[in-house]
Amino acid sequence: MSSDNEQPEETAAGGPEQLALIRETVRKAKVPKAKPRTWRGAALARELPVARVVVNKGVLHLDQFFDYAVPEELDAVAQPGVRVRVRFGAGAHRVREGRREGGGLIDGFLIERLAGTDYAGPLAALAHVVSPEPVLSPQILGLARAVADRYAGSLADVLQLAVPPRNGRAEAKPSPEPLPPPASPGAGTWQRYGRGPAFIDALAAGRSPRAVWTALPGPYWPEELARAVAATLASGRGALVVVPDGRRAARVDAALTALLGEGRHAMLTAESGPEKRYREWLAVRRGSARAVVGTRAAMFAPVQELGLVVIWDDGDASHSDDNAPFPHVREVLELRAAHDGCGFLLGGTTCTVEAAQLVESGWATPLVADRVRVRAAAPLVRTVGDQDLARDEAARAARLPSLAWQAVRDGLRTGPVLVQVPRRGYVPRLACERCRTPARCRHCAGPLEAPDERELRCAWCGQGAPDWHCVACGSVRLRALIVGARRTAEELGRAFPAVPVRTSGRDHVLDAVPGRPALVVSTPGAEPVADGGYAAALLLDGWAMLGRPDLRAGEEALRRWIAAASLVRGQEEGGTVVVVAEPTLRPVQALVRWDPVGHALRELAERAELGFPPVSRMAEVVGRPEDVAAFLLAVELPEEAEVLGPVPLPVTDAARFRRAGDPPVGERWERALLRVPPGRGAALAAALKSAQASRLARGGTTQVRIRIDPPDIG
């Protein structure tokens, strides 16, 4: 017989020790996180009891704000711009004590507090305020809305690109106090451009000039960008610079630090890591840093009192986002310049067709140097065509023309030599030696390649082809159609055994090389900077870039050539560039004359005649044939719209590299292009968005992919 108040003698004797052990166990146990409350019966905030929220749902038919009740307990922290969690998806029948309940928890942003709501039914309550840090400013919200409308996307998708994920440790640390505005830096090397000093003076005086800048070749462009940023900071405003990759961001970062010192700007690149990047982003949002240098995602950086936006090398594919709604940095910064009334600078050593259109329309003014300075700063460009290669015994034996060998020998006497190869690997593409018919796989008709010196296989299905023979002439001998970077490096290493050979490509990109004699073999876009500049450069297999079946093939080839040639010393220092391409082609002639602006203007005139972008606005609709056909029937296009296609897309093979946006493996997809004249782009985007939202609202599971201004239109 015992009662609840009685304990065995031995238990009572060891009670304190056991209680201590229990307490210690409880301390070490992981306390489960409490689920967010439903706030049933809780009092509401006395003032402004309604919170307007944008939820993290990227579907188009939910692209709107939703009203929630603000519990009194969250009144102080539920402020505009903070991250919140709400319950979403509960039906109107799930109402208890006047509050809607149920639904799944979802993230969102609190947009504003209101005194009332126009929603007739009961409201659900805010479940939780994730952090009291206001991360979404009204300016960025307005920009995100404009971007979503322009690209036929949802506001939630744009906000995911604009606001980085939260990091609690970074958020808990205070940002340093902002530094006072620096002194105006002066024009410096901007004196080389006719309107350069006036542009810098306008920024320092607080004005907002807009310009398209064709930079001279050489190492000075990071310093010139830094001076433009410093002039903007001197006026008490902020500046934003977006570059294609981390390597060029590091160069601008170094130039800004050398000019202004530490603490005046933030770096927003993926290489920084999530915690450091979020800490830098918060410093910008809080006003500690007034200038930003970063890659693509930095286009939405919340710079306070923005006075200048800059994009460098707008033709680089890295500036086009791979996530819906696929915005381009150039277009986003144009919207920021228009909405915020700030200055705009589009710079690069070349000139895109879009940049030329900004100047032709009068929206921006050109910043260019006179021809005397261009000829002095640019290297001497020499060409080698197919006829020269046919007569050149050395070229047939070694796959490089004699002129190229001579340029390498002369350049190695004074410094490093750059060799640009369009493809990486050993021998990526092969053809019949006798008739030049491309070597194809007998199983899937894919191109044959030799990634290893001894192996011949298909690039699509991966099957070997040890007994290949030409179907056109019967020959069994192959020649390199496109020589890869590793094969080129190997050949040059045998030809110049006393000179080190370095490679730079997708797998391993070099940032810089010393100014000593060396051979640097690189794929386009991976060229390292040489100390003092390269003595010479070879641009090989130019026809491979010019022969791409794309509207921008010539423009892109010229951009890549000029980017590499800009790293070479000027003519006055003996710099030489040899390009292996047909000399009569327009991009080659533009390179020889170093006239990217003239090439862009001629391209713009031709596209105006043909009705191609950027003169017109275009959208692509991609999906299964039945889905594309149904969508085109349902969409109410503007009266002026023209439908091109649909046409089938190549079927993606399982053994082939699949890029973002490619059809699923083995599926047959089609693409239709929709074109409207200037001034009707907004109507086209609205029509596409409305049709897609209607299909989603009706419960459609298979949808088409919409992309405004696709980078590749064939």
Protein Blocks (a to p, Z undefined) as FASTA:
>chain_A
ZZfkbccfklmmmmmmmmmmmmmmmmmpccddddddehioiacdfbhpbccdddddfbfk
lgccddddddfklmmmmcghiacdddehiafklcgehiaeejjddddddfbdcfbdfbfb
dcdddfbdfbfcdfbdfklmmmmmmmmmmnopafklmmmmmpccddfklmmpccdddddd
dddebjmlmlmpmklmmmmmmmmnopacdddddddedjklmmmmmmmmmmmmmnopacdd
ddfblklmmmmmmmmmmmnoghiaccddfklojklmmmmmmmmmnomamcdcddfklmmp
ccehiabdcdehjlbmklpcfbdehiafklmmmmmmmmnopacddddfbdcfklmmmmmn
omaccddddfklmmmmpccdddddfklmmmmmklmmnopafklmmmmmmmmmnmccdddd
fbgcjblpacdfklopacddfklopacddfbfkbccdfklopacfkgccfklopabdcdf
bdcfklmmmmmmmmmmmbccddddfklccfbdcfbdcdddddehiaccdehiafbdcdeh
klmmmmpccfklmmmmmmmmmmmmmmpccfknopacdddddfkbmklmmmmnopaklmmm
mmmmmmmmnopafkbccddddddfklmmmmmmmpccdfkbccehjdddddddfkbccdeh
iacehiacddddddddehilmmmmmmmmmmmmmmmmnopabdcdddehifbgZZ
